[in-house]
Amino acid sequence: MTNKQPEPGKPLRSSRSGIDAADMNEQQLIGSIIAVLGGLAGYHHHWLLEQTPKGRRLVGWVGLDRARWVFGTVLLVVVVFGVLLACDVIRPRGG
C-alpha cells in the first residue's frame, strides 16, 4: 500500500471508497458510463424490443427469439467495450 503525499499547495482529499476523484480520468468515466448503460439496456431488453420503433423493426426483420439473441450480443459488445475503455486497455487518444 502506498502512502500518497499531497503536492505542495494541494490539499489532501480522501473518500470512503479510497479512490480520489482526481484519480479517475475522463476516459475511465466514459467507459464506466457506457458499461452501466449497456447493462441497464440488457436488464430492460424486453421493453426495448417491444416498445421502441427500432426494437420492433429488429423483431420484424429476424423474429423475437433471434432479435433477443442479436440485441443481447450487441449489448455484450457494448459492455465489454465500456469495461475495456474504463480499464485503459482501449486508448482512443493514441496513447
Protein Blocks (a to p, Z undefined) as FASTA:
>chain_A
ZZddddehiacdddfkopafklpcfklmmmmmmmmmmmmmmmmmmmmmmmpmklmmmmmm
nojklmmmmmmmmmmmmmmmmmmmmnomacckoZZ
